[in-house]
Amino acid sequence: MEEVSQNQKAQLSFADNDLAKQLFGEHQQNLKTIEKAADVAIHARGNTLSIEGERLGRDFARNILTQLYGILKEKHPIYPQDVDYAIKILSQDNQANLKNIFLDTVFVTSTKRAISPRGLSQKNYIDAIRNHDMVFGIGPAGTGKTYLAMAMAVEALTKAKVRRIILTRPAVEAGEALGFLPGDLAEKVDPYLRPLYDALHDMMRFEKVGNLIQQGVIEVAPLAFMRGRTLNDAFIILDEAQNTTSEQMKMFLTRIGFSSKAVITGDITQTDLPSGISSGLIESKKILQGIEGIKFVFFTKTDVVRHKLVQDIIMAYEKLEASKQLNGQP
């Protein structure tokens, strides 16, 4: 790859024509995305690009293009959403190394799809799970907190780092009083645990998940079922932790046994607890930071990796809440 800089213009040449074509994208869509983000004009001639615009924009575009080309050279495909992620990452930190993020494969699903971090916060989160026995992932929906924790759990199980996976979340709407709901136990808890099943089925074949659940290797249960147990050699995920009470959170955290790892995820701005009951997640955030072996990772709306509309919707509701507070509305 060669670069020639001129006044208001920079040129990039890529040695591999096939990789250059992948980098530019179908109908040069990737270049158009980078043009808009960097506020530059990019012209392609063969495998050579001419980048025109202000110096900061040219440098930003060049950084994105050169790093994405380096990822392609590692035989890792680049999709349009990866270009969006790259723009977001390098906008936050122009010194970020995209290879360290995109090529950090957490798990390869049954459909051969690699699960990797798609941002600096996700990379920090994965590293925290690798290096700590207990990790809190706190932030808005769509930031990958539960999904990545699930991928790390499945990876740990397949590599025999743990003997079982335990997935749990509080059944707030039922007040944990599951006996008042119609149907057998499975029918009662299924609506609350369905998102955890969905994530599992996205990573493993449906029949394999079913077999592991039957064998007790994977357990999906409401938080109330954790009481009185000691969980050894397990990867435990507590989802929707903002909806735990202080007592429930303490109960869960003290279930952790030897050779186990726990990930607690939640969004402290979206608690569904009744008025007057404090969130166990918010309390944990106040009292547990600084304890060795426990790591808190915080996500923001800029870390949302779902459809772009999800991030826009989150921001719209934040504006609404800010407006209500300003006007003294409930």
C-alpha positions, 0 to 999 in steps of 0.5 A: 500500500502506497500513500502520496500526500498533496495539498488538500489531497491524499492518495492511497494505493492497495497492492491486492486488487481483490482485497481493494474491491472488498474494501471499497464495497459493492457499488463502492458503498463502503467508500460512500459511507466513509466519505460522509463520516469524514466529510471528504470526497473519495475517488477510486481509479482501479486499486488507487484512491484519491481523498480530497478534503480538509487534513483532519478528514483526510487523515480520518478516512485514511486511518479507517481505510488502511486499518480495514485493509489490514483486517482484510489481509488477515482473511477476515471479511468486512461487511457494511456494518463493520465500516460503521463500527470502525467509524464509531471506534476511531471517532472515539479514539483515533489510536484504536487498533481495529485488528485487536478488536475485530479479530478477537473472536470470542466464539464461532457459532454453529453456523460458522459466524464469528462473534467478536467485539464491535467497539472499544467498550465491548472489547474492554468488557470481554477482556474484563470477563477473561480476567476477573471472576465477577463482572458487571456490565451496565448500560442501555439495551443493544450494547451486547452485554448479555449476548457477549456474556453468553458467547463467553459462557458457551466458549468456556463450556466448550473448552471445559473451563467450566462444567455448566452454564447457569442463566438467570433473571428476575421475574419482576412482573410476577413478583417472583410469586410464580405459583399464582401464574397458570400452567406448569413450571416451564410455562410460568417462567418461559416468558421471562427467560425467553431472551436467554433461550434466544441468545443460546439458540443463536450460538448453538444448534437447537437440538444441542441446546435442548440436550444440554438443558436436559442433562443439566449442563445448561440451566435457565431459571428465574432468580428465585431458584438460586436461593440456598445453592452454592454454584461451583465450576459454573459460568453464571449470568444474571440478566436484567439485574436492575430489577433485583432487590437489594436482598436478591442481589446479595443472595445471588452474589453470595451463591458464587462457588469455587472455579466459577465466573459470574457476569451481571448485566443490566440498565440502571435507567430501566428498572421495573421495580415497584416504587419505593424499592431500591435496585440491587444493581444500583446498590452494588455499583455504589458499594462493590467498585474497588474490590479486587476480582470484581470489574465494572464495565459501563456502556453508553448509547454510543455503544449500541450495536443493534440497528441504527434505529435502536440508537436513535430511539434511545436518544429520542427517549432520553430527550423526552425524559430530559424535557419532562424533568425540565418542565417538572413532569412525572 
